[in-house]
Amino acid sequence: MAGAFSAPFYHSPEWQKVRQAVLMRDRYLCVKCGRPAEEVHHKIHLNPNNIGDPRITMNMDNLISLCRDCHFEEHRGQHGQGKKAQARADDYPYEFDANGMLIEKKTVAPPSVS
């Protein structure tokens, strides 16, 4: 899963160009379910040891277009939750931001009862 180490990469113009090329290649459709794609996923997940390797970070053979739910499932499955988690993204306290980074969902506190 991406972390703070990858923020400069995801904000780079080079990544934005490759990301756009992958979305275009995949016709802006999720390769898993066919819904509109919003994310570009690294099949070999980025980590601090490979973030500087363009064969992993920028290789279009390592990249696929996914919808948010399928991208969520890819990362959730990576952490021992099995091939497909039963919960949907709405049931999980995390979400992906516009750069594909996993972030904690902002929640609104319920009103206190006095």
DRENTORKOL-3810 file (N, C-alpha, C; in nm, 4 decimals):
REM DRENTORKOL-3810
@n.u->0.0843; n.v->-0.1163; n.w->0.0000; ca.u->0.0000; ca.v->0.0000; ca.w->0.0000; c.u->0.0894; c.v->0.1232; c.w->0.0000
@n.u->0.0430; n.v->0.2259; n.w->-0.0660; ca.u->0.1198; ca.v->0.3502; ca.w->-0.0748; c.u->0.1248; c.v->0.4196; c.w->0.0605
@n.u->0.2303; n.v->0.4950; n.w->0.0805; ca.u->0.2462; ca.v->0.5689; ca.w->0.2042; c.u->0.3072; c.v->0.7042; c.w->0.1780
@n.u->0.3489; n.v->0.7709; n.w->0.2845; ca.u->0.4070; ca.v->0.9044; ca.w->0.2725; c.u->0.5303; c.v->0.9036; c.w->0.1821
@n.u->0.6015; n.v->0.7922; n.w->0.1766; ca.u->0.7216; ca.v->0.7832; ca.w->0.0931; c.u->0.6891; c.v->0.8037; c.w->-0.0551
@n.u->0.5650; n.v->0.7777; n.w->-0.0945; ca.u->0.5300; ca.v->0.7830; ca.w->-0.2366; c.u->0.4612; c.v->0.9126; c.w->-0.2789
@n.u->0.4324; n.v->1.0019; n.w->-0.1864; ca.u->0.3607; ca.v->1.1259; ca.w->-0.2208; c.u->0.4296; c.v->1.2058; c.w->-0.3307
@n.u->0.5616; n.v->1.2292; n.w->-0.3237; ca.u->0.6250; ca.v->1.3041; ca.w->-0.4328; c.u->0.6086; c.v->1.2353; c.w->-0.5686
@n.u->0.6166; n.v->1.1036; n.w->-0.5703; ca.u->0.5984; ca.v->1.0291; ca.w->-0.6949; c.u->0.4592; c.v->1.0532; c.w->-0.7525
@n.u->0.3555; n.v->1.0369; n.w->-0.6678; ca.u->0.2184; ca.v->1.0506; ca.w->-0.7161; c.u->0.1839; c.v->1.1937; c.w->-0.7578
@n.u->0.2608; n.v->1.2909; n.w->-0.7132; ca.u->0.2378; ca.v->1.4296; ca.w->-0.7529; c.u->0.3233; c.v->1.4722; c.w->-0.8722
@n.u->0.4048; n.v->1.3826; n.w->-0.9235; ca.u->0.4953; ca.v->1.4188; ca.w->-1.0328; c.u->0.4218; c.v->1.4250; c.w->-1.1663
@n.u->0.4655; n.v->1.5150; n.w->-1.2556; ca.u->0.4056; ca.v->1.5215; ca.w->-1.3894; c.u->0.4262; c.v->1.3925; c.w->-1.4680
@n.u->0.5362; n.v->1.3235; n.w->-1.4443; ca.u->0.5631; ca.v->1.1968; ca.w->-1.5137; c.u->0.4567; c.v->1.0924; c.w->-1.4786
@n.u->0.4251; n.v->1.0817; n.w->-1.3484; ca.u->0.3218; ca.v->0.9863; ca.w->-1.3071; c.u->0.1869; c.v->1.0245; c.w->-1.3677
@n.u->0.1539; n.v->1.1528; n.w->-1.3667; ca.u->0.0255; ca.v->1.1960; ca.w->-1.4205; c.u->0.0115; c.v->1.1576; c.w->-1.5676
@n.u->0.1204; n.v->1.1669; n.w->-1.6445; ca.u->0.1170; ca.v->1.1288; ca.w->-1.7866; c.u->0.0964; c.v->0.9777; c.w->-1.8022
@n.u->0.1693; n.v->0.8989; n.w->-1.7239; ca.u->0.1556; ca.v->0.7530; ca.w->-1.7330; c.u->0.0162; c.v->0.7110; c.w->-1.6849
@n.u->-0.0291; n.v->0.7717; n.w->-1.5774; ca.u->-0.1625; ca.v->0.7417; ca.w->-1.5245; c.u->-0.2685; c.v->0.7655; c.w->-1.6325
@n.u->-0.2603; n.v->0.8790; n.w->-1.6987; ca.u->-0.3559; ca.v->0.9128; ca.w->-1.8038; c.u->-0.3473; c.v->0.8130; c.w->-1.9199
@n.u->-0.2264; n.v->0.7731; n.w->-1.9551; ca.u->-0.2079; ca.v->0.6757; ca.w->-2.0640; c.u->-0.2705; c.v->0.5408; c.w->-2.0287
@n.u->-0.2590; n.v->0.4991; n.w->-1.9034; ca.u->-0.3174; ca.v->0.3717; ca.w->-1.8607; c.u->-0.4696; c.v->0.3800; c.w->-1.8660
@n.u->-0.5254; n.v->0.4884; n.w->-1.8152; ca.u->-0.6706; ca.v->0.5054; ca.w->-1.8204; c.u->-0.7201; c.v->0.5032; c.w->-1.9653
@n.u->-0.6486; n.v->0.5705; n.w->-2.0533; ca.u->-0.6869; ca.v->0.5709; ca.w->-2.1947; c.u->-0.6759; c.v->0.4308; c.w->-2.2541
@n.u->-0.5667; n.v->0.3605; n.w->-2.2234; ca.u->-0.5471; ca.v->0.2244; ca.w->-2.2748; c.u->-0.6636; c.v->0.1338; c.w->-2.2342
@n.u->-0.7072; n.v->0.1495; n.w->-2.1087; ca.u->-0.8141; ca.v->0.0652; ca.w->-2.0547; c.u->-0.9533; c.v->0.1240; c.w->-2.0795
@n.u->-0.9593; n.v->0.2279; n.w->-2.1624; ca.u->-1.0854; ca.v->0.2925; ca.w->-2.2019; c.u->-1.1635; c.v->0.3461; c.w->-2.0826
@n.u->-1.0894; n.v->0.3881; n.w->-1.9796; ca.u->-1.1487; ca.v->0.4470; ca.w->-1.8592; c.u->-1.2456; c.v->0.3515; c.w->-1.7902
@n.u->-1.2212; n.v->0.2221; n.w->-1.8058; ca.u->-1.3052; ca.v->0.1205; ca.w->-1.7439; c.u->-1.2224; c.v->0.0340; c.w->-1.6505
@n.u->-1.2835; n.v->-0.0068; n.w->-1.5405; ca.u->-1.2194; ca.v->-0.0971; ca.w->-1.4448; c.u->-1.1969; c.v->-0.2317; c.w->-1.5132
@n.u->-1.0730; n.v->-0.2804; n.w->-1.5096; ca.u->-1.0422; ca.v->-0.4086; ca.w->-1.5738; c.u->-1.0989; c.v->-0.5271; c.w->-1.4965
@n.u->-1.1433; n.v->-0.5053; n.w->-1.3722; ca.u->-1.1999; ca.v->-0.6142; ca.w->-1.2912; c.u->-1.3509; c.v->-0.6272; c.w->-1.3106
@n.u->-1.4227; n.v->-0.5126; n.w->-1.3099; ca.u->-1.5689; ca.v->-0.5206; ca.w->-1.3108; c.u->-1.6357; c.v->-0.4446; c.w->-1.4253
@n.u->-1.5606; n.v->-0.3620; n.w->-1.4976; ca.u->-1.6164; ca.v->-0.2908; ca.w->-1.6113; c.u->-1.6817; c.v->-0.1578; c.w->-1.5811
@n.u->-1.6877; n.v->-0.1211; n.w->-1.4532; ca.u->-1.7429; ca.v->0.0103; ca.w->-1.4186; c.u->-1.6405; c.v->0.1186; c.w->-1.4522
@n.u->-1.6802; n.v->0.2471; n.w->-1.4489; ca.u->-1.5842; ca.v->0.3549; ca.w->-1.4759; c.u->-1.4649; c.v->0.3483; c.w->-1.3797
@n.u->-1.3456; n.v->0.3599; n.w->-1.4345; ca.u->-1.2224; ca.v->0.3543; ca.w->-1.3552; c.u->-1.1893; c.v->0.4925; c.w->-1.3015
@n.u->-1.1458; n.v->0.4957; n.w->-1.1770; ca.u->-1.1040; ca.v->0.6202; ca.w->-1.1130; c.u->-0.9602; c.v->0.6118; c.w->-1.0625
@n.u->-0.9063; n.v->0.4922; n.w->-1.0579; ca.u->-0.7757; ca.v->0.4697; ca.w->-0.9987; c.u->-0.6860; c.v->0.3948; c.w->-1.0976
@n.u->-0.5559; n.v->0.4146; n.w->-1.0835; ca.u->-0.4583; ca.v->0.3328; ca.w->-1.1555; c.u->-0.3774; c.v->0.2598; c.w->-1.0488
@n.u->-0.3783; n.v->0.1285; n.w->-1.0573; ca.u->-0.3220; ca.v->0.0411; ca.w->-0.9543; c.u->-0.1918; c.v->-0.0225; c.w->-1.0012
@n.u->-0.0936; n.v->-0.0260; n.w->-0.9120; ca.u->0.0321; ca.v->-0.0979; ca.w->-0.9373; c.u->0.0125; c.v->-0.2438; c.w->-0.8968
@n.u->0.0239; n.v->-0.3359; n.w->-0.9922; ca.u->0.0113; ca.v->-0.4787; ca.w->-0.9609; c.u->0.1205; c.v->-0.5200; c.w->-0.8616
@n.u->0.2439; n.v->-0.4770; n.w->-0.8866; ca.u->0.3499; ca.v->-0.4923; ca.w->-0.7864; c.u->0.3421; c.v->-0.3654; c.w->-0.7031
@n.u->0.2960; n.v->-0.3792; n.w->-0.5817; ca.u->0.2706; ca.v->-0.2626; ca.w->-0.4974; c.u->0.3989; c.v->-0.1855; c.w->-0.4682
@n.u->0.3839; n.v->-0.0539; n.w->-0.4614; ca.u->0.4993; ca.v->0.0307; ca.w->-0.4313; c.u->0.5377; c.v->0.0202; c.w->-0.2853
@n.u->0.6670; n.v->0.0285; n.w->-0.2603; ca.u->0.7198; ca.v->0.0295; ca.w->-0.1236; c.u->0.8469; c.v->0.1140; c.w->-0.1240
@n.u->0.9015; n.v->0.1444; n.w->-0.0069; ca.u->1.0214; ca.v->0.2287; ca.w->-0.0028; c.u->1.1402; c.v->0.1728; c.w->-0.0808
@n.u->1.1453; n.v->0.0414; n.w->-0.1018; ca.u->1.2576; ca.v->-0.0192; ca.w->-0.1727; c.u->1.2450; c.v->-0.0118; c.w->-0.3244
@n.u->1.1209; n.v->-0.0004; n.w->-0.3769; ca.u->1.1066; ca.v->0.0002; ca.w->-0.5226; c.u->1.0538; c.v->0.1318; c.w->-0.5800
@n.u->1.0289; n.v->0.2304; n.w->-0.4954; ca.u->0.9721; ca.v->0.3569; ca.w->-0.5419; c.u->1.0606; c.v->0.4270; c.w->-0.6447
@n.u->1.1899; n.v->0.4020; n.w->-0.6431; ca.u->1.2814; ca.v->0.4638; ca.w->-0.7387; c.u->1.3055; c.v->0.3825; c.w->-0.8641
@n.u->1.2355; n.v->0.2706; n.w->-0.8793; ca.u->1.2563; ca.v->0.1816; ca.w->-0.9928; c.u->1.1465; c.v->0.2030; c.w->-1.0971
@n.u->1.1765; n.v->0.2718; n.w->-1.2071; ca.u->1.0729; ca.v->0.2979; ca.w->-1.3084; c.u->1.0187; c.v->0.1721; c.w->-1.3748
@n.u->1.0916; n.v->0.0599; n.w->-1.3647; ca.u->1.0400; ca.v->-0.0661; ca.w->-1.4202; c.u->0.9164; c.v->-0.1114; c.w->-1.3420
@n.u->0.9020; n.v->-0.0626; n.w->-1.2195; ca.u->0.7854; ca.v->-0.0941; ca.w->-1.1370; c.u->0.6890; c.v->0.0242; c.w->-1.1327
@n.u->0.7413; n.v->0.1420; n.w->-1.1084; ca.u->0.6543; ca.v->0.2584; ca.w->-1.0889; c.u->0.5885; c.v->0.3076; c.w->-1.2163
@n.u->0.6590; n.v->0.3019; n.w->-1.3299; ca.u->0.6096; ca.v->0.3619; ca.w->-1.4537; c.u->0.5811; c.v->0.2610; c.w->-1.5651
@n.u->0.6004; n.v->0.1347; n.w->-1.5390; ca.u->0.5827; ca.v->0.0297; ca.w->-1.6391; c.u->0.4335; c.v->0.0039; c.w->-1.6599
@n.u->0.3850; n.v->0.0310; n.w->-1.7789; ca.u->0.2421; ca.v->0.0141; ca.w->-1.8060; c.u->0.1974; c.v->-0.1313; c.w->-1.7936
@n.u->0.2892; n.v->-0.2267; n.w->-1.8039; ca.u->0.2535; ca.v->-0.3668; ca.w->-1.7812; c.u->0.2267; c.v->-0.3951; c.w->-1.6335
@n.u->0.2695; n.v->-0.3063; n.w->-1.5466; ca.u->0.2480; ca.v->-0.3211; ca.w->-1.4026; c.u->0.1290; c.v->-0.2378; c.w->-1.3552
@n.u->0.0579; n.v->-0.1747; n.w->-1.4461; ca.u->-0.0488; ca.v->-0.0824; ca.w->-1.4090; c.u->-0.1812; c.v->-0.1241; c.w->-1.4707
@n.u->-0.2882; n.v->-0.1135; n.w->-1.3915; ca.u->-0.4231; ca.v->-0.1412; ca.w->-1.4409; c.u->-0.5179; c.v->-0.0342; c.w->-1.3885
@n.u->-0.6236; n.v->-0.0103; n.w->-1.4639; ca.u->-0.7285; ca.v->0.0833; ca.w->-1.4247; c.u->-0.8318; c.v->0.0092; c.w->-1.3414
@n.u->-0.8703; n.v->0.0698; n.w->-1.2285; ca.u->-0.9693; ca.v->0.0095; ca.w->-1.1397; c.u->-1.0695; c.v->0.1145; c.w->-1.0927
@n.u->-1.1911; n.v->0.0701; n.w->-1.0622; ca.u->-1.2854; ca.v->0.1573; ca.w->-0.9933; c.u->-1.2408; c.v->0.1638; c.w->-0.8463
@n.u->-1.2992; n.v->0.2531; n.w->-0.7700; ca.u->-1.2575; ca.v->0.2668; ca.w->-0.6297; c.u->-1.2834; c.v->0.1399; c.w->-0.5492
@n.u->-1.3981; n.v->0.0750; n.w->-0.5708; ca.u->-1.4279; ca.v->-0.0460; ca.w->-0.4938; c.u->-1.3282; c.v->-0.1578; c.w->-0.5234
@n.u->-1.2962; n.v->-0.1785; n.w->-0.6509; ca.u->-1.2006; ca.v->-0.2846; ca.w->-0.6855; c.u->-1.0601; c.v->-0.2500; c.w->-0.6369
@n.u->-1.0224; n.v->-0.1212; n.w->-0.6409; ca.u->-0.8918; ca.v->-0.0810; ca.w->-0.5896; c.u->-0.8866; c.v->-0.1056; c.w->-0.4389
@n.u->-0.9936; n.v->-0.0715; n.w->-0.3711; ca.u->-1.0042; ca.v->-0.0982; ca.w->-0.2282; c.u->-0.9879; c.v->-0.2476; c.w->-0.2005
@n.u->-1.0563; n.v->-0.3314; n.w->-0.2792; ca.u->-1.0477; ca.v->-0.4765; ca.w->-0.2605; c.u->-0.9060; c.v->-0.5279; c.w->-0.2845
@n.u->-0.8372; n.v->-0.4742; n.w->-0.3846; ca.u->-0.6989; ca.v->-0.5147; ca.w->-0.4117; c.u->-0.6116; c.v->-0.4890; c.w->-0.2895
@n.u->-0.6240; n.v->-0.3720; n.w->-0.2296; ca.u->-0.5404; ca.v->-0.3390; ca.w->-0.1147; c.u->-0.5857; c.v->-0.4099; c.w->0.0118
@n.u->-0.7137; n.v->-0.4267; n.w->0.0285; ca.u->-0.7624; ca.v->-0.4986; ca.w->0.1458; c.u->-0.7172; c.v->-0.6441; c.w->0.1406
@n.u->-0.7219; n.v->-0.7069; n.w->0.0233; ca.u->-0.6768; ca.v->-0.8451; ca.w->0.0067; c.u->-0.5294; c.v->-0.8607; c.w->0.0339
@n.u->-0.4527; n.v->-0.7549; n.w->0.0103; ca.u->-0.3078; ca.v->-0.7554; ca.w->0.0336; c.u->-0.2755; c.v->-0.7736; c.w->0.1808
@n.u->-0.3679; n.v->-0.7397; n.w->0.2679; ca.u->-0.3405; ca.v->-0.7408; ca.w->0.4112; c.u->-0.4097; c.v->-0.8555; c.w->0.4833
@n.u->-0.4146; n.v->-0.9719; n.w->0.4173; ca.u->-0.4618; ca.v->-1.0921; ca.w->0.4848; c.u->-0.6123; c.v->-1.1030; c.w->0.4974
@n.u->-0.6887; n.v->-1.0308; n.w->0.4185; ca.u->-0.8335; ca.v->-1.0370; ca.w->0.4280; c.u->-0.8923; c.v->-1.1363; c.w->0.3284
@n.u->-0.8085; n.v->-1.2132; n.w->0.2599; ca.u->-0.8576; ca.v->-1.3090; ca.w->0.1618; c.u->-0.8656; c.v->-1.2466; c.w->0.0237
@n.u->-0.9067; n.v->-1.3285; n.w->-0.0740; ca.u->-0.9117; ca.v->-1.2811; ca.w->-0.2121; c.u->-1.0130; c.v->-1.1694; c.w->-0.2296
@n.u->-1.1297; n.v->-1.1864; n.w->-0.1734; ca.u->-1.2329; ca.v->-1.0837; ca.w->-0.1824; c.u->-1.2908; c.v->-1.0631; c.w->-0.0429
@n.u->-1.2843; n.v->-0.9422; n.w->0.0053; ca.u->-1.3423; ca.v->-0.9121; ca.w->0.1358; c.u->-1.4934; c.v->-0.8994; c.w->0.1196
@n.u->-1.5666; n.v->-0.9359; n.w->0.2194; ca.u->-1.7115; ca.v->-0.9283; ca.w->0.2132; c.u->-1.7614; c.v->-0.7855; c.w->0.2292
@n.u->-1.6927; n.v->-0.7059; n.w->0.3077; ca.u->-1.7360; ca.v->-0.5680; ca.w->0.3306; c.u->-1.7118; c.v->-0.4833; c.w->0.2063
@n.u->-1.7964; n.v->-0.3849; n.w->0.1846; ca.u->-1.7779; ca.v->-0.2903; ca.w->0.0756; c.u->-1.6987; c.v->-0.1714; c.w->0.1285
@n.u->-1.6481; n.v->-0.0900; n.w->0.0400; ca.u->-1.5663; ca.v->0.0247; ca.w->0.0777; c.u->-1.6401; c.v->0.1171; c.w->0.1738
@n.u->-1.7723; n.v->0.1274; n.w->0.1608; ca.u->-1.8493; ca.v->0.2152; ca.w->0.2488; c.u->-1.8454; c.v->0.1688; c.w->0.3935
@n.u->-1.8175; n.v->0.0403; n.w->0.4160; ca.u->-1.8168; ca.v->-0.0158; ca.w->0.5500; c.u->-1.6806; c.v->-0.0074; c.w->0.6175
@n.u->-1.5825; n.v->0.0440; n.w->0.5506; ca.u->-1.4452; ca.v->0.0449; ca.w->0.5997; c.u->-1.4051; c.v->0.1872; c.w->0.6352
@n.u->-1.3275; n.v->0.2104; n.w->0.7414; ca.u->-1.2974; ca.v->0.3469; ca.w->0.7848; c.u->-1.1900; c.v->0.4182; c.w->0.7022
@n.u->-1.1505; n.v->0.3605; n.w->0.5895; ca.u->-1.0490; ca.v->0.4225; ca.w->0.5055; c.u->-1.1009; c.v->0.4373; c.w->0.3634
@n.u->-1.0392; n.v->0.5290; n.w->0.2898; ca.u->-1.0731; ca.v->0.5492; ca.w->0.1502; c.u->-0.9487; c.v->0.5946; c.w->0.0763
@n.u->-0.9548; n.v->0.5963; n.w->-0.0568; ca.u->-0.8438; ca.v->0.6438; ca.w->-0.1375; c.u->-0.8675; c.v->0.7889; c.w->-0.1738
@n.u->-0.7639; n.v->0.8724; n.w->-0.1625; ca.u->-0.7766; ca.v->1.0111; ca.w->-0.2051; c.u->-0.7556; c.v->1.0199; c.w->-0.3557
@n.u->-0.7583; n.v->1.1417; n.w->-0.4101; ca.u->-0.7477; ca.v->1.1620; ca.w->-0.5543; c.u->-0.6155; c.v->1.1128; c.w->-0.6111
@n.u->-0.5142; n.v->1.0956; n.w->-0.5265; ca.u->-0.3832; ca.v->1.0482; ca.w->-0.5709; c.u->-0.3646; c.v->0.8985; c.w->-0.5495
@n.u->-0.4711; n.v->0.8295; n.w->-0.5094; ca.u->-0.4609; ca.v->0.6855; ca.w->-0.4884; c.u->-0.4009; c.v->0.6466; c.w->-0.3546
@n.u->-0.3899; n.v->0.7430; n.w->-0.2646; ca.u->-0.3336; ca.v->0.7164; ca.w->-0.1319; c.u->-0.4469; c.v->0.6756; c.w->-0.0373
@n.u->-0.4214; n.v->0.5777; n.w->0.0482; ca.u->-0.5194; ca.v->0.5340; ca.w->0.1455; c.u->-0.5195; c.v->0.6330; c.w->0.2613
@n.u->-0.6370; n.v->0.6873; n.w->0.2916; ca.u->-0.6492; ca.v->0.7850; ca.w->0.4003; c.u->-0.7672; c.v->0.7464; c.w->0.4882
@n.u->-0.7671; n.v->0.7957; n.w->0.6113; ca.u->-0.8787; ca.v->0.7713; ca.w->0.7014; c.u->-0.9963; c.v->0.8590; c.w->0.6598
@n.u->-1.1151; n.v->0.8005; n.w->0.6562; ca.u->-1.2336; ca.v->0.8771; ca.w->0.6212; c.u->-1.2612; c.v->0.9794; c.w->0.7304
@n.u->-1.3047; n.v->1.0946; n.w->0.6878; ca.u->-1.3458; ca.v->1.1959; ca.w->0.7842; c.u->-1.4874; c.v->1.1609; c.w->0.8291
@n.u->-1.5074; n.v->1.1561; n.w->0.9579; ca.u->-1.6384; ca.v->1.1216; ca.w->1.0103; c.u->-1.6951; c.v->1.2397; c.w->1.0868
@n.u->-1.8247; n.v->1.2476; n.w->1.0868; ca.u->-1.8923; ca.v->1.3515; ca.w->1.1621; c.u->-1.9384; c.v->1.2890; c.w->1.2928
@n.u->-1.9012; n.v->1.3511; n.w->1.4031; ca.u->-1.9385; ca.v->1.2979; ca.w->1.5346; c.u->-2.0885; c.v->1.3134; c.w->1.5544
@n.u->-2.1529; n.v->1.2116; n.w->1.6105; ca.u->-2.2966; ca.v->1.2239; ca.w->1.6370; c.u->-2.3206; c.v->1.3292; c.w->1.7442
@n.u->-2.4345; n.v->1.3947; n.w->1.7397; ca.u->-2.4630; ca.v->1.4970; ca.w->1.8417; c.u->-2.4699; c.v->1.4327; c.w->1.9798
@n.u->-2.4198; n.v->1.5035; n.w->2.0770; ca.u->-2.4232; ca.v->1.4510; ca.w->2.2140; c.u->-2.5604; c.v->1.4701; c.w->2.2717
@n.u->-2.6006; n.v->1.3721; n.w->2.3522; ca.u->-2.7308; ca.v->1.3768; ca.w->2.4180; c.u->-2.7083; c.v->1.4197; c.w->2.5617
@n.u->-2.7774; n.v->1.5264; n.w->2.6035; ca.u->-2.7607; ca.v->1.5761; ca.w->2.7414; c.u->-2.8815; c.v->1.5508; c.w->2.8227
END
